[in-house]
Amino acid sequence: MNINTDLKKQNTYDAIVVGSGISGGWAAKELTQKGLKVLMLERGKNIEHIKDYDSAMKAPWEIAYCGQLTQEQKRTHPVQTRDYPYQQANESWWVNDLECPYTEDKRFDWYRGFHVGGKSLMWGRQSYRFSDINFEDNKKDGHGNDWPIRYKDIAPWYDYVEKFAGISGQNEGWPLLPDGQFLPPMDMNCVEKSVKERIEKHYNKSRILTIGRSANLTVPHQGRGNCQYRNLCSRGCPFGAYFSTQSSTLPAAMATKKLTVRPYSIVNHIIYDEDSKKAKGVMVIDSETNESMEFYAKIVFVNGSTLGSTFILLNSTSEAHPNGLGNGSGQLGHNLMDHHFRCGAEGTVEGFEDKYTYGRRANGIYIPRYQNFKDDKRDYLRGFGYQGAASRGHWHKEVAELDFGGDFKEILSRPAESWTMGLGGFGEMLPYYENKVYIDHSKKDKWGQPVLAIDCEYKENEAKMREDMMYDAAEMLEAAGAKNVKAYDNGCYPGMTIHEMGTARMGNDPKESVLNKWNQMHEVSNVFVTDGSCMPSSACQNPSLTYMALTARACDYAVKELKKKNI
Amino acid sequence: MERREALKKMAFLMGGAISATTMSVLFESFTVYNPEQRTTYSFLASDGEIFGEFAEIILPTTTNSPGAKAAGIGTLIPLLIKDCYPLNLQEIFKKGFEDMLAKCRTKFNKEFLNLNTAEKNQLMKELKQETIDNNREPSFFLIARDLTLLGYFTSEIGCTIAREYLPIPGKYDGNADYIPGQKAWAI
């Protein structure tokens, strides 16, 4: 009997954080720094900062198969190979799709990384605030439910997380893209500066172009080194120069000596206590031994990535919560969103043949949303922004002409004749109730768990927006004097942007939403969900910064409520 | 709005042509995993020498830098074919390779390795023309040339001698002067 009591005590913490990616890392840091004893559960392996970044210092010739993927990798990673992120240099950081299948009622590209740090190791690092226009759009046009917060509620938390994470960027005073607490901006190159000037003049500053706001350090910050301009971020940074769990939140949490990290721990469900009407802990499957075990805590933060978290909640059924934990509203699993991209335009820019670049900047330029704002009315709702860059690459027409020989080799050893400038749109996707996920019990993963089924598609609003994403880009490039301007739409499926959001939305009304304005479950007061699943709308900005701010804000609230004994 | 209509038409015509201007497009578009085709061809060790000589014609040693043979492309090509390509492309490659060897015998009455430089160039021109005439469908010439370019410019020789490699630039300058004749950065 004593043994069981001891085990229970040993497995009891003040807080459990499920997941170790961007939002889980923040939750661990905030909760431990506020004095809580925290257990962070990660379903995958450990990756130790710097030491385990196996390919970070490898030269191009040290990467197997010249960086190309093998047929065997394509066999074991049928989803991860659908787009660019899964690369030979960091291939072990992406899931083996065969081990953790899911059901695609419609095509949905689900990119996943199971390891300590999650996708914070491989993320794109673009960091943009949402504005009040984003927080109000749902209410204004009636799609989705109203956000329970406004910009003023989250602004101090954006300040807080930016200061710690280290975001480089330029304040612009643009109403749709609030300013922030930035480290010095990276430089635009000469062509981008020229394009900026000409676009802003042509559109009389009703559109602006700014340097990307990126979680890459331009100066040393918080004991971390600044960016060395290698542009190899997705292999892990040996200088700690971009924000990741490993470089930033994890060391801060570990320094409190209050954090326990347990890798190889798949959270199967949250254990609900019918008497207290609260969660009492989580049931975990050890992914190496298949052994199941329980951990207990006063509060649970669910940060398993948008669909990972929603799977856990849907799988946490009890008499009181037969359709998933805290799902009295019936909204859990619904309103899945992503952004949509892979369309825009590019062209060549002449007149800079005497200029070149030095260093590889892991960042580009950004044109924040300007549509459906002031006089700029469109025949669809919401809008899009652009990411882009100018570069002088390696391309020579002789490659396509199938040339060969000594002269050909010399040509290829020189930079391209001219610069190219590209603009790629990132569009908002409306929240649609019918875009949903649910549990498919007919299939099992490697650990015997049922799998998630995804039924999600872009609709008319997104299709109309994509036309403008192409032609606005082409028009701007022409206005900037670019030649050979070509618009393109390479097609997009939900999931490809890896900005999946929604399925456990926040809201004021418990009948219409899963979480309240503090990311706290309406129905289970000691469970908080602060990753992408909480989002009532997607805006068109890259969302991770918003997850960081919401997480820090929710942690502050949760600890205050704990102290007041309200939860 | 007229301009917009013109842009629309152009986009329609161009389709995915933009991405077709990258070196590895052939590789990316044709090497989708095919579950029915898992067996692979093996190559003879002596084939490596032929691939090396083939690659050397594509990217030969010049006064500025060693060529594809020195960069190890002869052993790289069969490795990539075997592990990265599905069987249907391996078959096209293998068949085209054998056709090329046969062509040397009928046309020059020599083995490939015994061709002189002029003969090699003539052979290559013919293979190039055949590929163009065949609407650039995957062929031995196209695949082997593509792998030569990919392999050479990711090799140590290609990165550090033909081009210039900066492992840790340390800073970014987007307005650097380009000195005429300056090499391209390796990546």
Interface residues (C-beta under 8 A of the other chain):
Chain A: M57 A59 P60 W61 I63 Y65 C66 G67 Q68 L69 T70 Q71 E72 K74 R75 P78 T81 M186 D187 M188 N189 C190 E192 K193 Q228 Y229 R230 E346 E353 D354 K355 Y356 T357 Y358 G359 R360 R361 H394 W395 V399 A400 L402 F404 G405 G406 F408 K409 E410 L412 S413 R414 P415 E467 M470 Y471 A474 E475 E478 V485 K486 A487 Y488 D489 N490
Chain B: R3 R4 L7 K8 M10 A11 M14 G15 G16 A17 I18 S19 A20 T21 T22 M23 S24 F27 T31 V32 Y33 P35 R38 I57 I58 L59 P60 T62 N64 S65 G67 L76 L79 L80 D83 C84 Y85 P86 N121 M124 K128 T131 I132 R136 F141 L142 R145 L149 L150 G151 F153 T154 S155 E156 C159 A162 R163 Y165 L166 P167 I168 P169 G170 K171 Y172 D173 G174 N175 A176 D177 Y178 G181 Q182 K183 A184 W185 A186 I187
